[in-house]
């Protein structure tokens, strides 16, 4: 499950006054961070799916072209020729690659926004605010 | 205090108000300078938010499982359609799940119709096109719901982040107040 841990915390010794605007920035930071975690989890899933596909593709290369294989489709298995199965796998792989690329794009744009907010909030609050992710 | 338009509640989630100035906030008649009371109230509010978050996360998880299920069904219908148009009467050979441990062979004749499980022990026959349309609609609805939940979660997150900051500031105010008291005593 996604981490819902609050990442920003205040040092009670803080002397700096917090404005409404600062609060909005802190809120935004927390929001972006949560999204970032969600996407990271999603990309992880896609990556392992891709790995499985790669394995299946290399496995198929070793098999006899005239053979039939059982191809998992939804909840059933379908008998397919090796060449046919290869095509399906390649197609699936390309779809996955596009999806993964989209997610990566989202992640890096989130990262940029997070870094910007982080720089801003640290500049204002210094060591009185804690914004690091718990790895 | 924060601006008033933020007070409009979002899916029944009560808003958490930003405290502009802790000093005057604590001095207000309902708070009466009692930090313990205010912290207790904020803590309770925070717990409520966390509980709502759990509910929303569970809902989101359910949808996240449901959508791929629907998409798989749609894929199967596409497959049947393709089979119907491209093959000349030959059968589709499959292995299908009989029970968790058991698969059996089934051959599928080219078909124009499928049966969709509607729930409540009802299954209805649809043409491939109608079934595909119904499933696509269901997928759209599920995705829309997911988006609404995401938005509610975002809003909720803002509320408890604000509450957390309020708690830290009230606590801070109390520490300073006590230090000042000690110094003057």
Interface residues (C-beta under 8 A of the other chain):
Chain A: X1 X2 X4 X6 X8 X9 X10 X12 X13 X14 X18 X19 X20 X23 X26 X27 X30 X31 X34 X70 X73 X74 X75 X76 X77 X78 X79
Chain B: X2 X3 X18 X20 X53 X57 X61 X72 X73 X75 X76 X79 X92 X93 X94 X95 X96 X97 X103 X106 X153 X154 X157 X158 X160 X161 X162 X164 X165 X168 X169 X171 X172 X175
